[in-house]
Every structure is written in structure tokens, then in C-alpha cells.
Amino acid sequence: MFKPVPLVLVNIEVGEAYISQATAVLTKLRIIHLVNLVETPLGKLGYMGELERDLLARYEQVGEEVDRMAQALEIIPQVVEIPPDLDPAKDIYRLEEAVGQISQQVAPLVQDLLKINEHLAILRRQQENLERLRPTEINLEELANLQFTYLTPGLIPTENLTKLEEALAHLHHALIPVTAAAPRTVILAAALALDREVVDQALKGAFFEPMDLPPAAHGSLEEVLAGLQTQIQALVKSQEEALAQRAALRERLGLDLIRLRNRVDLTRTLLKARVLFGKVDHAYLVSGWISAHLADKLKEAMAQELGEHVIVEVLTPEAIPGVREGILKIPILFNNPYLLRPFERLTTAYGTPGYREVEPTAFLAIGFLVMFGMMFGDVGQGAVLLSLGYVIFRKFIRYTDYGIILMECGVSSMLFGVLYGSLFGIEGLLPVLWFAPLKNITYFMKISLIFGGGFISLGLILSFINALRLRQAGLPAAELLAALFYWILAAVGLRYLLTGALVWDFWLALVVVVGTLGLSVLFIWQRHRLSASGAKAQKEGWGLQILEGAIEALDGTIRYVANTISFIRISAFALAHAGLFIAVFSLAETLGRMGGGGILYWVTIALGNAVIILLEGLVVSIQTIRLEYYEFLSKFFHGGGEPFSPLK
């Protein structure tokens, strides 16, 4: 927390004959973030990656075929143990042969099942269409033998019937409605055979959908339906037999396909990873970042698998020239407690922090929960969020992070709801432990400003910490001066908010004078030091530099004050939340008096709370993120980091 997981760089030297085994070990461990050696100084020494495009394409083709067969047999993916003795160049022939043999058994059955399903779908669609035409008692054989009349059944949007009548008004025609199934109507469109092209064009313009009927049908409608039912039953029986054969194939070939899929995936990973490896003659060099506490585990795994055929070197970031020169970037691996990890999404949405700067997830999480609770404080609605988050956490694995965030927001909302004495907006059921937002608007605005000042100050402190960690050319003197002025104004403002009096005493004036002079001298000294080191040519005089520094400090102070005022939105949206409760209760009382009594009253209360949870919950979340991004993170976050992506 506050710092990413400490990483070290490992260099693994292994012979060409053992590179597959070494890669298999790395893939199994899933702990190394590979470095592209071509982009490092080692690339200039001859260590070049290799990409066997033709071989990779063959593996991609085999993998696609295995996936198709596994999908056709409905085989659930599993992870099975694959021997590490992979040889991509030789294995491809055995894999292609194995896949070909399995395909000969699976493909005919899959094709038969596909044809059965397609034919069955057509017959059922035709059966449904004939059922719609049952009221007409139409004879399909006579319909097919019409010579001078064009008659076509179909469906048309009900609102288009009038437009179609107008389009065909100049022709001899008849539009016979059969059944109406909103929003469409089944009709029989009749006209002279000579006018068929014109009628078809008008029908197309009215979005008429012709019915799919059995071709060359004989007999009455009932006879055709009976024949269709017989065909469907025969196809269903064939489908059941094919499904039984598929189940038998799945039982017999399932494990083989799972092993093939895993072996192909592992080999494709190996071939793609080799692009990042360095190779000279018959030796490979694999370089990557791992957690410092896992270095021994990697050494043991490599020694156990390859013995003396591998050399593993571990280097700290401080000992790597490429890191000091900024050529080699250290990835960031987050190190947060379980309950804070979901908020890493907020951090990465703004940017990936650098390895050496402060990792802000914990600050974002705490600030988010506090501000959300302040704006959405209600015991009942918080309990709803908590319950909804728990359901998502338990039932939807893919959205576990969002479930945790919802649960934590629910708890925060409940805590502030207890402080506000609010239960689904009903006052009086719970005692007010702190204050009621609508009855203490001025006090709430003061609390918002005080919280905002503290949050801005935290961002400024983190900015100075980052400047030290990133070893910038001295602390940003203009920012220090602006921060000092801001904190002085904040102290004066805080005294005013608490006592109602604006008082400048001797000690406060002394801090202003001494701080201003000291930071001004520091600012000028830094400018001259940068000029002497050649970082920037400085030809201005001291007076101009002081003026420039004063303008920068004044600009920073004004920005910080404006950022603090922006936190008034916390109280504003909390009041909007309370105001929505008033609107819901007013509407419920009005509807209750109009009719329905208590039932309609409580239904309105329930629906109103649901709308508030959805609408206000979304708005409050957006405003909270906005405050954290624009007022807090912008003070210290540098970004530009690279996320840790392990080979797997």
C-alpha cells in the first residue's frame, strides 16, 4: 500500500536445446514480466529476438481447428499438466496429424447435426406460418397453381396497412387481414398476375414479410400441417441420435482435445515470447521483472527443471544502468489489501503510476468512500447498495470488483445515514447523531470546505514526496511558495469558519514574511543551479526571476483555492439527495389522497427510493470521481508507468 511491490530484474541464460523447458517453467509460475531485449542496450550487443511467422501461423491454424471441434462437442476448457519438453518445430507435425485424425471423426457428425438443426428450424418456421393461416382454410396446392391471380400471404406492420392500400389504389387488389399479432398483422395480398412486379414493389416499401411455406404442398391446410408434424418428429428423433453420438465422442475424445488445446496454447505462448528473448548463436537470454520475494522461488524452479544448464542472475533496479538512464522502465505491480484492490481500476483509468512515485489507490479508495457517504448518507439505501453488491459479489464472478465497491459504498452510506438520522428519507425513526443536512446547510458547506482543504493539502504533500522520490532537480519552489500561501489562507479561513472572526495575529504574519522570503531565495537558487548545469539558459536578472516566481506562486495559490471551493459540491449533492426524498414523499401523499390509500402511498415511496438509488447513486459516483481526478490526482500524479503483465 502507498508503494508498489518491490521488483528485481532477472536474467536467465539457457542453451537453445533447453529454451522450451525454461519457457514452460516461466509460464507455469506466472510471475515474470518479460523485457524486450531488442529495446535495451543488449540489443546493440547482438541479442535479437526471433519470430517464426510460418510456424506460428501453423499453430494458429491448428488451435482454431481444435477450438472449433471443442466448441462443436461442447467441451468445457480445463487446465491440464503439459510436459515441459516442447519442441515447436517438431511438435507441429504430431499435432497436425492428431488434429486431422480427430477431425475425421468429429466433422461428419457436426455436419449432419448442423443440417438437421437447419432443416428442423425451417420446418418449424413453416409450421408456425401455417398455424397463422389456419383461419383462412387456404389450399396450398390451389395457391401454387394460380395462373391469372397473384396471391401471397405474409406479415406487415399494422400501421403500414393504410399506406399500402393507398399505394395499390390504382390496381385491382385485395388486402385480407387474417390475424393481428401486435405490432404486425397477417394478411393475404391478392392482385392480378400481370401486376405482380408493381405489387411486390409496393409490398416491399410497406415492409411486408412474405411467409415461408412448404414448396409443392398438396392437399388442404390441415393435411399439410399433419405432414409437417410427421417430418418434424422424424427430424427430432434423428437429432436425438446425433446428440447421443456427440456425447459419446465427447466422452471418448474430450480429454485428448483438452490436452491438444493446452499444448497448442503453451507452444504459441512460447513462440510469441521468443520475440522478447535475446539470442546469440545457440544461447538464449531471457530478461524480466519479478517480485523481489519470488526471486528464490524462480531460482529453485529453474534449478530443479534444468539443473546446471541454466544461469539465473538477479539485479536490483539501483544496479541497472538502463534504469538510471531512463532506458529501461520498471513495471508497476499494485500492492493493496483485498478490500482496496477494486479501486485500482480508478487509478488505472486515470493512468498507470510510475514505479517510484506514490501509489495513490489507498487515498482514492478512502476519499471515494468518504465523499460518497457524505453525499449519499442513508441507512436504508445504503443497505440496498450493500445487498446488491453482495449479490454481484457472490453470483457474478466477472464483476466481483464492482460488487466489492458497491458493498463498501453501501457501508459508507449507512454510516453517514446513522450520523444524519436518515432511513429511506424518513426522519424521526433514527436519532440525529451529527446533523441533518437540510436543517444545517451552512454547517454542511463548512464541513465540505474543510474536507476539501484537507484533501488538497494531502495532494500537495504527496506532490513534494514524489519530487523527492523521483529525484527531480530540487523541490518545486514555486509550488512550495503557493502551498505556503494556500495553507496560510486555509488557516485564516478555518478560523473564520469556526469562530466567525478574521484575525491576523503576530505569529501568522511572521510565518507569512519568513516563509515568503525563504522560499523566494530557494526559488532563485534553484534557477541559478539549473542554469549552471545547462538545463536551461537563464539570462534574466534577479528582479525578473522574482517577479516570475511570484506570478507562478500566485497562480498556484488561486488554483488551490478554486479547487477547494469546488468541494462545496459535496454538500450541494447531499442536499439534492435530501431534496429528492422531499419530492418523493410529497408525490406519495398527493397520490395517497387521490385514491388508493396506504398501498399507493408505500408503492410510490418504494419506487421513488429505487429511482433515487439509481439516479442519485450514479450522479454522486461521477461527482466523486471528478473531485478525485481533477482536484486531487492532478496535484501529484505523474503517470507514464507500465502495468505488470506476467507471462502466462
N, C-alpha and C positions, 0 to 999 in steps of 0.2 A: 504494500500500500504506500502511496506517495512516490515510490520508486519502482521501476520495472525489475523483473527478475535479473540478477547479475548473469551476464553471459561471458563465455570464453570461446576463443576460436580454436578449432581442432583441425589439424592437417593429417590426413590419413594417406600414407604411401603404401601401395599394394601393386603387385605384378598383374599383368594383363590376364593371366590364367585364373586369377582369384578375384577379379573385379566384380563378377556376378555375385559371388558369395558375400563379398563386403557390402554390396548394394542391398542384398537381401537382408542382411543384419540391420542396416540403417533403416530400411523400410519397415521392418518389424518393430524396431524400437520407437520410431516416430518422434524423435527428439532433436533432429538436426535440421537447421535452416541452411540450405546449400548456398555457397557463394560462387558466382560465375567467375572462374579464374581468368577468363579472357579479358575481363574488365579491370583486372588488378595488375600490378607490376609483374606478376608471374607470367602473364600473357606475353609480355615482351621477352621473356626468357625461353619461350618456345612451348609453354604449356598451353595446348589448344584443345578445345572440346571437339567432339565428333558427333555428327548426326547422320545416321544411316537411314536416309529417307525411304529408299525402296524397301528395306527390311521392316521399317516401322509401318509403312503402308500395308504390307502383307499382314502384319499383326493386327492392324486396324480392321482389315477386311475379315480376318478370322474372328476377331472379337465381335464384330457386327453380326456375323452369322451365328455365333454362339448365343448372343443376346436374343436374336430372332427366335431361335429354337427354344431357348429357355422361356421366353415370353409366350410362345405358342403352347408349350406344355405347362404353363403357369407354375414354374419352379421359383420358389422364393429364394432370393440371394442369401448366401451364407458365407462366412469366412472359414476356410479350412486351411490346415497346415500345408504349406507348399515347400518341398525340398529346396534349399538354397543353391543347389548346384545347377543354376540356369546357364544355358549357353544359347543366346538368342539366334545365332547364325545356324546352329544345328537343330535346335528345338522346333523351328518353324516347319520343317518338313514333317516331323511326327505329329505336330498339332494340326496341320492341314489335312493329313491323312486321317487322323482320328475324327476331326470335324466332318470330313467327307463321308466316312462310314456311318456316323450318327445321322447325318442329313439324309442319307438314303433310306433310313428307317422312319424318320420323322416327316420329311417333306410330303410323301404321298398322302399320309393321314391328314396332315394340315390342309392340303389342297382339297381333299374330299370333304373335310369338315367345313371349310370355307364355302365350298359350293353348296353344301346342304343348308348352311345358315342363310346364304344369299337367296336360294330358291324358296326357303321357308318364309323369309321376310316378304318376298314378292307375293306368295300365295296368301299370306295373312293380310297384306295390304289390299289385295283384290277381294278377299272375303269381307273386309271392313267396308269397302266401297259398295259391294253388292248389298250388304245389310242396309246401307243408307238408301239404296234404290228399292228396297223391298216394297214400300207403299205403292210404287208405280206398277208393279207386276209386269215389268217390261220383259219382252222376249229377246234375248241377246242374239239369237240366230236370225230373227227377222230384222233386228237392228243392223246387223252386218250386211244383210242383203238389200238394203235400201238403195235404189238407183236414182230417184229423182228428188229425194229429200235428204238433207244433211241434218242428222240428229246426234248431239254429243252431250253426255252428262258430265257434270263437274261441280267444283266449288268456287264461289265468288264472294268477296267481302260484301256483306249485306248493304253497306252504304253505297256500293257501286252499281246496284241494280238499276236505279233510276238513270244514271249516266249511260249504262249500256242500252237501255230502252231508247234513249234519245239518239244514240249513235246508230241504232238499227231502224230508226223510224221510217226511213225511205225504202226499206226492204220488206218483203213478206217474211215474217218471222213469228216465233212464239217463244217466250221465256217462261217455263213452267216450274215454279218453286215446288220442291219435293219435301225437304225437311230443313229446318233452321237450327243450326248449332252455332250460337254466337261465338265469334263475331262473323261467321261465314254461313252461307246458305247453299244447300244442294239444289241445283236446277237442271232442267233439261232444256238445252238451247236447240231450237228447230228452225230450219230455213230451207230454201231451195238449194239443190246441189250446185246450180250454176253460180250461186252467190257465196260459195264456201270460202274462197280466199278473203273476201271482204268481211265475212262474219268472223273468221279466225283472227283477222287483224283487230276488229273491234273487241273481241273477247280478250285478246292479249292486252289491249290497252286498259281493260277493266280488271286486270289481274285475275283472270279466270284460270283455274287449275283443272285441266281435264282429268277425269278419273281413269286409273289404270284398271282395265277389265280383262278377264281371261280371253285370249285370242281364240278364234274358231270355236266359240262355245255353242253347244247345241241344246235345245230344249228350253224349258221355262226357267225363270229365275231360281225357283226352289230346287230344280234339278241340278242347275249349275252349282248352287251352294252346296248341295249334298256331295257332288263330285269333288269340289274343292276340299270339303272336310275329310273325305277319304284320302286325298293326296297329302293333306297336312298330317294326318295320323301316321301315314307311311313314312313321311319325312322325319317326324318326331321320333319314331322308332329307330330309323337309321341314325339320327343324331345321337340318341342314347347309346347305340352300339359304338359309334365313333368316339364318344366321350369315355366310354369304358376302355376302349383301346388306348386312348390318350393317357388315362390314369395308369394303365399297365406300363406304357412306355415311360411315364414319369417315374414310376417306382423303379424301373429297371435302369434307366439312363440318367436319372436326376443327379445322383452323386457324381457321375462322370462329367456331366455338363458343368456342375458347380466347380469341380476341380479344374476343368478346362478354362472356365471363366476367370478364376483366381490366378491361374498360371499365366494366362494372356495379360491380365491386368498388371501383374507383377513385372512381367517382361517388358510391357510398354512403359511402365514407370522407370525401369532400368534404362531403356533406350533413350527416353526423354531426359533422364538425369545425366546421362553421359555428355549431354551438351554442356553442362555446367562443370564437368570434370576436366582436369587438365591431363594431357597425355604427351609423353615424350618417349619415343621408341616403343618399348614394351612395358612401360611403367605408367601407372595412373597416380594422380594426386587429387584427393577429394578434400575440399575445404568447406567448412561450415561452422555456424554458431550453434552452441548448445548451452543449456543452463549449467552454471558452474558446478552445482552439486551433482550433476549427472555425468560429469567427465569420467569419473572412475567406473561408473556402470558401463559406459561406452567402451572403455579400455578392456574391461573384463569380457564383454561380449565379443569383441574383436579377437582377443587372445584365445578365447575358448573355441571360436569357429576357425580361425586361420593360423593360430599359433605364431610361429616365427616369420610367417610370410607377410606380416603387416607391421607397420610402424605408425604409432599414433602420437602426435605432438600436440600439446595443449599450451595455448598462449593467452595471456590476459590482454584486454584491449590496450592497456598502457604500454605494452611491449611491442605493439604492432605499428610500424612506421606509417602504413597506409591509413590507419585510423587517425593518427595525429595530423596527417596531411589532408585529411578530409576525403581521400580517395575511396576508402572502404567504409561503408555505412553499417552501423550496428543496428540490427532489427530490434524491435521492442516486443517483449513478452510481458503482458499485463500480470500483475501480482496483487489481486484484490480478493477479499473474503467472498464467500459464496453469495451472500445477500447483496453484494455490491457489483458483482460481475455483470449482471444485465445492463447496468448503466455504462459499461464500456461502449455500448452501442452509441450512446450520446457523445462520448469522446471521439470515437472514430468517425461519426457523422460530421463532426467539425474538422477533424484532421487527425493524423497519427502523430503523437508526440515524439520528439527526439529521445534518444537513449539517455542523455544526460540531464534533460530538463525534468521539472517536477511533473509527475504523472497525476492529472487532475481528477480522475474518476471519483475518488472518495469525496472531494469537495463538491463536485457536480451532484453526486447522489444525495448528500446531506442537504445541500441547498435546494435541490429539486423537491425533496420530500417536505422540507420546512415550508417553502413557499406554496406548494400545492395544498398542504394542510391549512395554512393561513387563509387561502382564497376559497377553499372548498370544505371548510370545517362543518361537519355534521355527522353525528353518531350513526344515524340510520343509513344515510347514503354512503358513508364510509364502510359500514358493514356490508352493503350491497357490492361495493367495489372489492372488498376482501373476499366475499363469497365467489364473485365472478372470476377473480384472479385465481382462487383455489381450484375452481373447475377447470380453467385453462391449464393450470399447472399439472393437474392430475390426468386430464383427458387428452390434451394436445401437446405431445412431446415437442413438436416442431416449434411451438410458441411458448415454451417454458419460460424464457426470459421475460416475455410480456406478462405472463401470469404472475411472476415474482414481483415485477414492478407494480402491477395492479394491487396485489396484496399489500405491499408496503405503502402505496398511496392510500389504500383503504385504512390502514392502521393510523397513518398520519392524520387523515381526515377525521377519524374517530377521536383521536386525542384532542385535536383542536375543537371538535364538536363538544367534547366534555367541558373544555375551557369556556366555550361560548354558551353552553347550556342549550344546544340545538339538537332535536331529534326529529328528522324528516321535516324540519322547519317549524315544528310545534314548540312554542315557548311555554315554560311553566312546568313541564314534565321533569326537567332536569335543572338543578341549581346552576346559576352562572358562577363559575369559579374564577374567571378572569374578567371578561367584559362581553357585552352583547354588541356586535358590530354596528347595527343600525342605531343604537342608542348612544354610541360613543364614537362618532365619525371622526372628530378631531383627534381624539386619542389614538385611533387606529392609524390615521395618517402619520402621526408622530412615530408610532411603532414601525411603520413601513420605512420611513426615512432613516430611523436609527439602524434598522436591519440593513438597509441599502448601504449606509455609510460603512458598516462593519464588513459587508461583502466586498465593497470596492476596496477597502483598506487591505483585506486579505489578498485580493488580486494584485495590489501594488507590492505587498511584501513578497509574494511569490515571484513577481517580476524581478525584484532585486536578487532573490535567491537563484533564479535562472541565470541572471547575468553573471553571478559568481560561478555557478556550475558549468556554464558554457565557456568560461574563461574569456569573456569579452574584454575589450581593451578598456578596462576600468568600469566602474559603475556609471550608469547614465545620469550624469549630474543634473541635467535639465529635468529629468523625471523625479530625481530626489528633491529638487527645489519645488517642483509642482506638488509633489506628495506632501512636503512640509507645509506649504501654504494651504493645501486642502485639509490636512489634519488640524491646522490652526482654525480654519473656518468651521470644520466639523465640531471642534471643541466648543467654539463660540455658539454654534447652532444648537449643540446638545444642551448647553447651559440654558439657552433660551427656551428650548422645548421643555426642559424640566422645571425651570424656575420662572419663565416668562420675562426674564430681565437680560438685557445685553450689557455685560460688564467686561471692560478691559482692565485687568489689573497689571501690576508691575511685572510679575513673573511671565505672564503671557507676552507682554511687549518685549521683554528681554529675549525670550525664545525666538520671536519673530526677527529681531535685529541680528542676534548672533547666528541663528540658522541661515538667514539670508546671506550674510557676509561670508560665512564659512563655505556654503555651497557654491557661492559665486566664485570664490577663489579656487575651489576644486574644479569647477567647470572650466575656468581659464587655463588651469594647469593641464587638464586633460587635453584641451585643444592644442596647446603647445607641444605636448608629448606626442600626439598623433601627427602633428606637422613635422616634428623632428624625425619621426620614424618613417616618414614618407607616405603615410596613409592618405594624407590629403594636404594639398598645398594651402597654407594659410598666409595670406598677405594683409588681412585686415588688422587694424590696430586694436588695442585693448578695449577702447571705448565701444567700438563696433561689435566686438565679441560679447561684451557685457550686455549691450542692447539686444543682440540676437538671442542670448541666453535668457534674458528677461522675457522676451516675446514668447519663446518656447515654453518657459515656465508658466506664464500667464495663460497661454493656450491650453496647456495640460490641466491647469487648475480649473479653468472654465469647463473643460470636458468632464472632469471628475465630478464637479458639482452637478452638471446636467445629467450625468449617469446616475447620480444618487437620487435626483428628483424623479427620474424615470421609475424608481421603485414604488412611487405612490400608486402605481397601477395595482400593486398587491391589495391595498385597501379598496381601490375602485372596483376590482372584480369580486372581492369578498362582499362588498355592498350590493353589487349586481346579483350575486348569488342569493343573498338575503331578499333582495327585491323581487326576484323570480318566485320565491316562496310566497310573498305577499300577493302577487298576481294569481298564483295557483289557488290560494285559499279564497281570494275574492271571487274567482270564477266558480269555485266549488260551492260557495254559499249562494251565489246567484242561481246556479243550476238547481241546487237543492230546493230553493224556494219556488222555482218554476214548476217543479214536478219531479217525482222520483224519490224525494226524501233523502234519507240517510244513505241508501245504496248508491244513488247517483253522486252524492257528495264524496263518499270514500273512493268511488271509481275515479272521479276527477282528481282527487288527491294522489292516488296511485299513478295514474297516467302522467300527471304533472311532474311528479318526482322522477319518473322514468325519463321524461323529456329533459329535465334539469340535469340529470346524471349524464345523459348523452351529450347534450349541447354544452352545458357549462363545464363538464369534465374535459371535453375537447378544447374549449377556449382557454381554460386555466392551464392545461398542459402546454399549449402553444405559447402562451404568455410567459410561463416559467422558463421554457427553453429559450425564448427570446432574451429574457433577462440574463440567463447564464451565458449565452453565446456573445451577445453584444456588449453587455455591461461588465462581465466578469472575465471570461476567457480571453477577450481581446486585450486585456491588460498585460498578460504574461505569456500566452501560448504562442510558441514559435512554429511547431508542426514540422512537416517535411520528413518525418520519420518513416520507417519501413516496417510493416507488420511482420511478426514472426510467422513463417509458413513452413511447417515441418514437412520433410519428405515422408510420404505415406502411400 
